[in-house]
Amino acid sequence: MEQAVWYETPLLGKEVPMLQPLAWEELMCRQVGIGHPPVVHMWRHTDGMTIGLRDRRLSNAAAAMKQIQQEGTAICVRPSGGAAVPLHPGILNLSIILPNPKHRINIHEDFQFMADWISQAVYPWSREVYTGEVEGAFCPGDYDIGIHGRKFCGIAQRRQAKAYIITAFVIVNGQGDELAEQIRQFYERAAGPEDQGYPVVRQGTMGGLGELAGVPSVDAYQTELQRLLNNGQLPDIRDGSEVFSKDEIEQMMTYLHERYDE
């Protein structure tokens, strides 16, 4: 992979629309499609939840989302794949944005690359990391990453015409059972008797790297990610909030909302 440009969006508070970082990535994906170098983007949110397109189609999804917002948690429908995921300061959202000029994507190779990178960044603390679906976890998939039967990371993707995004959430700090309960409650509210195929989230299936491997902080884990992708060197991290104008972000947020949440 060509040397990537690294961006980090500062920690987002409850007052920030949940779609903001997703709109940022959508805009950056367009830039990568017309010649910008590959991008690594990192961001976190104080208290939020993103749900998938299939989640939004559940019978009572709109009412469940409204109730979650009234309780003080930001929520939105994201354009990438996957299912519902909670957000808080201990969960790192990590994306690689890559060009696709010949419209050829080997998604399995890209997912495996992402899984290997995220896994190897845990090695200073634990090598008991594996890839494979964790039954009963939220946002389940073949490229779940876990330790001792508990998932701490999930991977999804988002495609545009000339570029694409491989994105992941990594639970660094936080109690897995508490996070799983948040998502279980969402599905309990959102799913009606006629709905099928949504994740059935169970206790004992999720965990944070702090509780599973002794990783001390998001910063410590990010440092390992940076070293691995930059041949042992720490890259310059640019402020993602300064890349696009407020109007550009708001227009993209409106587009994403109208397309995926209406």
C-alpha angles and dihedrals in degrees: 000000000000113000107283129225111232123221131178123191110213117251108291120226129215091265091063115091111250090229093062099090091040090052088049091055092046090054093044091050088059090051092051088050091060098045111292111136118258113286135217112202126190126185142156136196131214097225123349150117134217121201132196131245093258090050090055090056093060112117097250099027096118093052092045091051091049092051092050090051091050089054089058102260119122115229138180144160112256124213095226124083128267134068139273117328129177122228131209136142093280094057116084118208109206128185136177114201114202136181120247105188095158095044091241117135125171096195094183092056091047093048090048091050090051092046092049093048094049092045096048090052087066094055096094086066105025140359094195090102123129140172123230139094115298106213112228095020122123120258091018123200146146090264098054110141118215149160124218092352096309123111120227101166141039129187132211138164141222124199133205128178097269105014141025143203129231105197135182142178116220119194103214102159126017139074112280096211092053091050092047090052091055091055094042089055091051091056091044088057098038103044123079127200091267095053120102138172100042120130116276101213119208134190117255094038103092132058143163124240089243093061096034102042109006095252101168103210148347089256092056092050093046089054091057091049090052094048093049095052094042103048094258096315125113111236127223107263114216125206106253093199090071098054103079131032123252090248092053092051094046093049091051092046089053091050093050092047093049093047101042108021105043 
